[in-house]
Amino acid sequence: MGTRAIKQKVLGLLKQDDLADIETELALLQEKELINALFSGICHSDEQIRWHAVSVMGSAVAVLAEQDMEEARIILRRMLWSLNDESGGIGWGAPESMAEIMCRHQGLADEYVHMLISYMRPDGEEECQDGNFLEHEMLQQGLMWAVGRLAQCRREYLLARGAEHDLPPYLESPDATVCGLAARAIGLLGRPEGLERLQELAKNDRRTVRLYDQGNFSTVSVAKLAELALLELQEVG
């Protein structure tokens, strides 16, 4: 099967509703061919294709890592490069895919979680201030989702690097998705950051966010995400 035919097959399957069925079908393809096709999916304009591609990218790269760790590293480096201004690309879908990959493979999380965190941090003059802050709101949306996803599966990795302290500024974002997903990530990390702002959002912010969570889509208000975060913080407090 040619490259174009593989891409068409992959994108067609990603349109389906059941993620488990999609992963089963796509697992029959050779990993590197599948992953190359998925790069078209993770930046697709169709919501279902895009998010299913993120999920499948996670499982496919994890399988590849078990076969050839260096090839898997190349995939991560390709995503990192897409977020670099010098690449000429935009990097849509890269933070989300990186997080999903690191959820599926501990070895890759060990090596790359610090890079994902760096996208929340500005660069500075000190040697330790090696941030790669993402300014574009669309990329910040993906980054906030990525931090929330890692908080579900690699929470200790984020806390060990102080990622909870990077989240409160995003609660001030004018972008509803950035703001809401930051609130969600704070709740998932379980550290009392930005409490006053979370309380304000829980009372007043009726803007809505489209949320993808491991195969499921929903629409939820920023207020609800902030409320849920506060409840989670109460439980761990």
C-alpha positions as a Markdown table, in Angstrom:
| # | Residue | x | y | z |
|---|---|---|---|---|
| 1 | Met | 0.0 | 0.0 | 0.0 |
| 2 | Gly | 1.4 | 3.4 | -1.0 |
| 3 | Thr | 1.9 | 6.3 | 1.3 |
| 4 | Arg | -1.1 | 8.2 | 0.1 |
| 5 | Ala | -3.4 | 5.2 | 0.4 |
| 6 | Ile | -2.1 | 4.5 | 4.0 |
| 7 | Lys | -2.8 | 8.2 | 4.9 |
| 8 | Gln | -6.3 | 8.0 | 3.4 |
| 9 | Lys | -7.0 | 4.7 | 5.3 |
| 10 | Val | -5.8 | 6.1 | 8.6 |
| 11 | Leu | -7.7 | 9.4 | 8.3 |
| 12 | Gly | -10.8 | 7.4 | 7.4 |
| 13 | Leu | -10.6 | 5.2 | 10.4 |
| 14 | Leu | -9.9 | 8.1 | 12.7 |
| 15 | Lys | -13.3 | 9.5 | 11.7 |
| 16 | Gln | -15.0 | 6.5 | 13.4 |
| 17 | Asp | -16.5 | 6.8 | 16.9 |
| 18 | Asp | -15.0 | 3.9 | 18.9 |
| 19 | Leu | -11.4 | 4.6 | 19.8 |
| 20 | Ala | -10.8 | 1.0 | 20.9 |
| 21 | Asp | -11.9 | -0.3 | 17.5 |
| 22 | Ile | -9.8 | 2.4 | 15.7 |
| 23 | Glu | -6.7 | 1.4 | 17.7 |
| 24 | Thr | -7.3 | -2.3 | 16.9 |
| 25 | Glu | -7.6 | -1.7 | 13.2 |
| 26 | Leu | -4.6 | 0.7 | 13.0 |
| 27 | Ala | -2.4 | -1.7 | 15.0 |
| 28 | Leu | -2.3 | -3.9 | 11.9 |
| 29 | Leu | -0.2 | -1.3 | 10.1 |
| 30 | Gln | 3.5 | -1.1 | 10.4 |
| 31 | Glu | 4.3 | 1.4 | 13.2 |
| 32 | Lys | 6.5 | 3.9 | 11.2 |
| 33 | Glu | 4.0 | 4.0 | 8.3 |
| 34 | Leu | 1.1 | 4.6 | 10.7 |
| 35 | Ile | 3.0 | 7.3 | 12.6 |
| 36 | Asn | 3.8 | 9.2 | 9.5 |
| 37 | Ala | 0.2 | 9.2 | 8.5 |
| 38 | Leu | -0.8 | 10.3 | 12.0 |
| 39 | Phe | 1.2 | 13.5 | 11.7 |
| 40 | Ser | -1.5 | 14.6 | 9.2 |
| 41 | Gly | -4.2 | 13.6 | 11.8 |
| 42 | Ile | -2.9 | 15.5 | 14.9 |
| 43 | Cys | -3.2 | 18.9 | 13.1 |
| 44 | His | -6.5 | 18.1 | 11.3 |
| 45 | Ser | -9.3 | 20.6 | 11.3 |
| 46 | Asp | -11.8 | 17.8 | 12.2 |
| 47 | Glu | -12.1 | 17.5 | 16.0 |
| 48 | Gln | -12.7 | 13.7 | 16.0 |
| 49 | Ile | -9.9 | 13.0 | 13.6 |
| 50 | Arg | -7.4 | 15.2 | 15.4 |
| 51 | Trp | -8.0 | 13.9 | 18.9 |
| 52 | His | -8.2 | 10.2 | 17.9 |
| 53 | Ala | -4.9 | 10.8 | 16.1 |
| 54 | Val | -3.4 | 12.1 | 19.3 |
| 55 | Ser | -4.5 | 8.9 | 21.2 |
| 56 | Val | -3.3 | 6.5 | 18.5 |
| 57 | Met | 0.0 | 8.4 | 18.2 |
| 58 | Gly | 0.5 | 7.7 | 21.9 |
| 59 | Ser | 0.0 | 3.9 | 21.5 |
| 60 | Ala | 1.9 | 3.7 | 18.2 |
| 61 | Val | 5.0 | 5.5 | 19.4 |
| 62 | Ala | 5.0 | 3.4 | 22.6 |
| 63 | Val | 5.0 | 0.2 | 20.6 |
| 64 | Leu | 7.8 | 1.6 | 18.4 |
| 65 | Ala | 9.8 | 2.5 | 21.5 |
| 66 | Glu | 9.7 | -1.1 | 22.6 |
| 67 | Gln | 11.1 | -2.1 | 19.2 |
| 68 | Asp | 13.6 | 0.7 | 18.6 |
| 69 | Met | 13.9 | 3.4 | 21.3 |
| 70 | Glu | 16.0 | 5.7 | 19.0 |
| 71 | Glu | 13.3 | 5.7 | 16.3 |
| 72 | Ala | 10.8 | 6.7 | 19.0 |
| 73 | Arg | 13.1 | 9.5 | 20.1 |
| 74 | Ile | 13.3 | 10.7 | 16.5 |
| 75 | Ile | 9.5 | 11.1 | 16.6 |
| 76 | Leu | 9.6 | 13.1 | 19.8 |
| 77 | Arg | 12.4 | 15.3 | 18.4 |
| 78 | Arg | 10.3 | 15.9 | 15.3 |
| 79 | Met | 7.5 | 17.2 | 17.5 |
| 80 | Leu | 9.8 | 19.3 | 19.5 |
| 81 | Trp | 11.3 | 20.8 | 16.3 |
| 82 | Ser | 7.7 | 21.6 | 15.0 |
| 83 | Leu | 7.3 | 23.9 | 18.0 |
| 84 | Asn | 10.6 | 25.7 | 17.3 |
| 85 | Asp | 10.3 | 29.1 | 15.6 |
| 86 | Glu | 13.2 | 28.1 | 13.3 |
| 87 | Ser | 11.2 | 25.1 | 12.0 |
| 88 | Gly | 8.8 | 27.2 | 10.0 |
| 89 | Gly | 6.0 | 25.0 | 11.3 |
| 90 | Ile | 3.3 | 25.7 | 13.8 |
| 91 | Gly | 3.3 | 22.6 | 15.9 |
| 92 | Trp | -0.4 | 21.9 | 16.1 |
| 93 | Gly | -1.0 | 18.8 | 18.0 |
| 94 | Ala | 2.6 | 18.3 | 19.2 |
| 95 | Pro | 2.1 | 19.0 | 22.9 |
| 96 | Glu | -0.9 | 16.8 | 23.1 |
| 97 | Ser | 0.8 | 14.0 | 21.3 |
| 98 | Met | 3.9 | 14.2 | 23.4 |
| 99 | Ala | 1.8 | 14.0 | 26.5 |
| 100 | Glu | -0.1 | 10.9 | 25.2 |
| 101 | Ile | 3.2 | 9.2 | 24.2 |
| 102 | Met | 4.7 | 9.9 | 27.7 |
| 103 | Cys | 1.6 | 8.5 | 29.3 |
| 104 | Arg | 2.0 | 5.3 | 27.3 |
| 105 | His | 5.8 | 4.9 | 27.8 |
| 106 | Gln | 7.7 | 5.5 | 31.0 |
| 107 | Gly | 11.1 | 5.6 | 29.4 |
| 108 | Leu | 10.1 | 8.4 | 27.0 |
| 109 | Ala | 8.5 | 10.3 | 29.9 |
| 110 | Asp | 11.8 | 10.0 | 31.8 |
| 111 | Glu | 13.6 | 11.7 | 28.9 |
| 112 | Tyr | 11.1 | 14.3 | 27.6 |
| 113 | Val | 8.8 | 15.4 | 30.4 |
| 114 | His | 11.1 | 18.4 | 31.2 |
| 115 | Met | 10.8 | 19.6 | 27.7 |
| 116 | Leu | 7.0 | 19.7 | 27.8 |
| 117 | Ile | 7.2 | 21.6 | 31.1 |
| 118 | Ser | 9.6 | 24.1 | 29.5 |
| 119 | Tyr | 6.9 | 25.3 | 27.2 |
| 120 | Met | 5.2 | 26.9 | 30.2 |
| 121 | Arg | 8.4 | 28.8 | 31.2 |
| 122 | Pro | 10.0 | 31.9 | 29.8 |
| 123 | Asp | 13.7 | 31.9 | 28.9 |
| 124 | Gly | 15.9 | 33.9 | 31.3 |
| 125 | Glu | 19.5 | 35.0 | 31.9 |
| 126 | Glu | 20.2 | 32.3 | 34.5 |
| 127 | Glu | 21.6 | 29.0 | 33.5 |
| 128 | Cys | 18.6 | 27.2 | 35.0 |
| 129 | Gln | 16.1 | 29.4 | 33.1 |
| 130 | Asp | 15.9 | 27.5 | 29.9 |
| 131 | Gly | 12.2 | 27.9 | 29.1 |
| 132 | Asn | 10.6 | 27.7 | 25.7 |
| 133 | Phe | 7.4 | 29.6 | 26.5 |
| 134 | Leu | 4.6 | 29.2 | 23.9 |
| 135 | Glu | 2.9 | 32.4 | 23.1 |
| 136 | His | 0.2 | 31.3 | 20.6 |
| 137 | Glu | -3.1 | 30.7 | 22.3 |
| 138 | Met | -3.9 | 27.7 | 20.1 |
| 139 | Leu | -0.6 | 26.1 | 21.2 |
| 140 | Gln | -1.3 | 27.0 | 24.8 |
| 141 | Gln | -4.6 | 25.1 | 24.5 |
| 142 | Gly | -2.7 | 22.0 | 23.5 |
| 143 | Leu | -0.2 | 22.6 | 26.2 |
| 144 | Met | -2.8 | 22.9 | 29.0 |
| 145 | Trp | -4.5 | 19.7 | 27.8 |
| 146 | Ala | -1.1 | 18.0 | 27.7 |
| 147 | Val | -0.3 | 19.0 | 31.3 |
| 148 | Gly | -3.7 | 17.7 | 32.4 |
| 149 | Arg | -3.2 | 14.4 | 30.6 |
| 150 | Leu | 0.2 | 14.0 | 32.2 |
| 151 | Ala | -1.3 | 14.8 | 35.6 |
| 152 | Gln | -3.6 | 11.8 | 35.1 |
| 153 | Cys | -0.8 | 9.4 | 34.4 |
| 154 | Arg | 2.6 | 10.9 | 35.4 |
| 155 | Arg | 1.6 | 13.2 | 38.2 |
| 156 | Glu | 4.7 | 12.7 | 40.2 |
| 157 | Tyr | 6.9 | 13.7 | 37.2 |
| 158 | Leu | 5.2 | 17.1 | 37.1 |
| 159 | Leu | 5.3 | 17.7 | 40.8 |
| 160 | Ala | 8.9 | 16.8 | 41.1 |
| 161 | Arg | 9.7 | 19.6 | 38.6 |
| 162 | Gly | 7.3 | 22.1 | 40.2 |
| 163 | Ala | 5.0 | 22.3 | 37.3 |
| 164 | Glu | 2.0 | 23.2 | 39.5 |
| 165 | His | 3.6 | 26.7 | 40.0 |
| 166 | Asp | 3.5 | 27.3 | 36.3 |
| 167 | Leu | -0.3 | 27.0 | 35.9 |
| 168 | Pro | -1.9 | 29.9 | 37.8 |
| 169 | Pro | -1.0 | 32.5 | 35.1 |
| 170 | Tyr | -3.0 | 30.6 | 32.6 |
| 171 | Leu | -6.1 | 31.1 | 34.7 |
| 172 | Glu | -5.9 | 34.7 | 33.6 |
| 173 | Ser | -6.0 | 33.8 | 29.9 |
| 174 | Pro | -8.7 | 35.5 | 27.8 |
| 175 | Asp | -9.0 | 32.2 | 25.9 |
| 176 | Ala | -11.7 | 30.0 | 27.5 |
| 177 | Thr | -10.0 | 26.7 | 26.6 |
| 178 | Val | -6.6 | 27.8 | 28.0 |
| 179 | Cys | -8.2 | 29.0 | 31.2 |
| 180 | Gly | -10.5 | 26.0 | 31.7 |
| 181 | Leu | -7.9 | 23.4 | 31.0 |
| 182 | Ala | -5.4 | 25.1 | 33.3 |
| 183 | Ala | -8.1 | 24.9 | 36.1 |
| 184 | Arg | -8.5 | 21.2 | 35.3 |
| 185 | Ala | -4.8 | 20.6 | 35.4 |
| 186 | Ile | -4.5 | 22.3 | 38.8 |
| 187 | Gly | -7.2 | 20.0 | 40.2 |
| 188 | Leu | -5.6 | 16.9 | 38.7 |
| 189 | Leu | -2.2 | 17.8 | 40.2 |
| 190 | Gly | -3.8 | 18.3 | 43.6 |
| 191 | Arg | -1.7 | 21.3 | 44.8 |
| 192 | Pro | -3.5 | 24.4 | 46.1 |
| 193 | Glu | -2.4 | 26.9 | 43.4 |
| 194 | Gly | -4.5 | 29.9 | 42.2 |
| 195 | Leu | -7.3 | 29.2 | 44.7 |
| 196 | Glu | -8.7 | 32.7 | 44.7 |
| 197 | Arg | -8.8 | 32.8 | 40.9 |
| 198 | Leu | -10.4 | 29.4 | 40.8 |
| 199 | Gln | -13.1 | 30.5 | 43.1 |
| 200 | Glu | -13.8 | 33.5 | 40.9 |
| 201 | Leu | -14.0 | 31.3 | 37.8 |
| 202 | Ala | -16.3 | 28.8 | 39.6 |
| 203 | Lys | -18.8 | 31.6 | 40.4 |
| 204 | Asn | -18.8 | 33.6 | 37.2 |
| 205 | Asp | -17.3 | 32.1 | 34.1 |
| 206 | Arg | -19.9 | 30.5 | 31.9 |
| 207 | Arg | -17.7 | 30.2 | 28.8 |
| 208 | Thr | -17.6 | 26.7 | 27.4 |
| 209 | Val | -14.7 | 24.4 | 26.6 |
| 210 | Arg | -14.6 | 21.3 | 24.4 |
| 211 | Leu | -13.0 | 18.6 | 26.4 |
| 212 | Tyr | -11.4 | 15.3 | 25.1 |
| 213 | Asp | -10.7 | 12.7 | 27.7 |
| 214 | Gln | -9.4 | 9.3 | 26.5 |
| 215 | Gly | -11.8 | 8.8 | 23.7 |
| 216 | Asn | -14.7 | 10.8 | 25.1 |
| 217 | Phe | -15.8 | 14.3 | 24.0 |
| 218 | Ser | -17.8 | 16.7 | 26.1 |
| 219 | Thr | -18.7 | 20.4 | 26.4 |
| 220 | Val | -18.2 | 21.9 | 29.8 |
| 221 | Ser | -18.1 | 25.4 | 31.3 |
| 222 | Val | -15.0 | 27.1 | 32.6 |
| 223 | Ala | -17.0 | 27.5 | 35.9 |
| 224 | Lys | -17.6 | 23.7 | 36.1 |
| 225 | Leu | -13.9 | 22.9 | 35.5 |
| 226 | Ala | -12.9 | 25.4 | 38.2 |
| 227 | Glu | -15.5 | 24.0 | 40.6 |
| 228 | Leu | -14.3 | 20.4 | 40.0 |
| 229 | Ala | -10.7 | 21.5 | 40.5 |
| 230 | Leu | -11.6 | 23.1 | 43.9 |
| 231 | Leu | -13.4 | 19.9 | 44.9 |
| 232 | Glu | -10.3 | 17.8 | 44.1 |
| 233 | Leu | -8.1 | 20.2 | 46.0 |
| 234 | Gln | -10.4 | 19.9 | 49.0 |
| 235 | Glu | -10.2 | 16.1 | 48.9 |
| 236 | Val | -6.4 | 16.1 | 48.9 |
| 237 | Gly | -6.2 | 18.9 | 51.4 |
